[in-house]
Amino acid sequence: MQISNPQSVIPKPLPLPLHHKITALSKEVKPYNDDNLTKKQEITQMFDNIAPRYDLLNRVLSVGIDNIWRKNAINELQDIAPQTILDVATGTCDLALEAMRLNPKKIIGVDISSQMLVLGQQKIDKKGFQDIIKLKLGDSENLPFESNTFDAATVGFGVRNFENLEQGLSELHRVIRPGGKLVVLEFSKPSKFPVKQVYFSYFKYVLPNIGKLVSKDQSAYTYLPASVQAFPEGKQFIEKLKECGFKTAKCKEQTFGICSIYTAEKV
Ligand SMILES: C[S@@+](CC[C@H](N)C(=O)[O-])C[C@H]1O[C@@H](n2cnc3c(N)ncnc32)[C@H](O)[C@@H]1O
């Protein structure tokens, strides 16, 4: 794992292809709103801060449902039985660990937060999966891999945090081999009564307070609902996947639309 000096290994973003528009929304919502820091720097700082409490908060705040969503996301890859998987924004590696069920030869997890990776590595070592799952500090928007390398790529609750969504999706498309598949798991907004009302009250009032108390980070769990609100979900995200090169893209809502699983194929 190469995580000793984060700044030295996070590569500079590649220039965007001309036909890709910059997503203003994903740039505007930042955890700390510090004018001197980019969204990427703030996101790195935020996940480094909350890393020790991240898993606990996930389980508590989602009442354990997040693990069911990860299982469903990995099920989407069963049909192609991938041998090589890239898990971008791998964090503490829950999605990468879930992907072990598919019996791959290799899983590479990439993240910009060194502290999330340290905890992920501990979980990998505990399960004895260190020969299969390798971790790398790196940026989704400039992936340190050759084109057409992976059978599949996954991103769990990560795309919402990308500074430049199109750049990140284009990079994912580049490193997946033709015939390979991308699976993205991301929060969405339920639209039906009464789940919509209950969910918004929970997200606005309950989650930020529990998050603040447990994580000791004043902003991280206020940023979460704000970033979900701003994220181009559903049909809009499917369009983004297609703009970034994926030929087919689909969305499956989970648990009344609280979360969505997107699958996309590279032809
Ligand atoms: C909410 S966590 C999700 C972790 C894990 N995938 C899961 O399912 O629990 C989001 C992760 O995305 C990472 N991240 C955000 N922007 C990134 C980027 N540009 N490149 C790589 N990782 C990024 C963060 O550091 C964080 O670990």
The ligand as an ORCA input file, in Angstrom:
! r2SCAN-3c Opt
* xyz 0 1
  C     -18.512      7.764      1.656
  S     -16.934      7.054      1.434
  C     -17.299      5.503      0.681
  C     -16.332      4.418      1.018
  C     -16.701      3.024      0.532
  N     -16.743      2.952     -0.898
  C     -17.994      2.530      1.112
  O     -18.811      1.943      0.380
  O     -18.206      2.698      2.328
  C     -16.349      7.998      0.057
  C     -14.891      7.799     -0.225
  O     -14.593      8.441     -1.475
  C     -13.263      8.915     -1.406
  N     -13.070      9.884     -2.490
  C     -13.698     11.063     -2.660
  N     -13.255     11.683     -3.760
  C     -12.323     10.866     -4.312
  C     -11.490     10.957     -5.458
  N     -11.518     12.030     -6.252
  N     -10.659      9.933     -5.734
  C     -10.603      8.845     -4.913
  N     -11.354      8.717     -3.800
  C     -12.202      9.710     -3.500
  C     -13.178      9.469      0.003
  O     -11.859      9.674      0.441
  C     -13.944      8.396      0.794
  O     -13.088      7.419      1.305
*
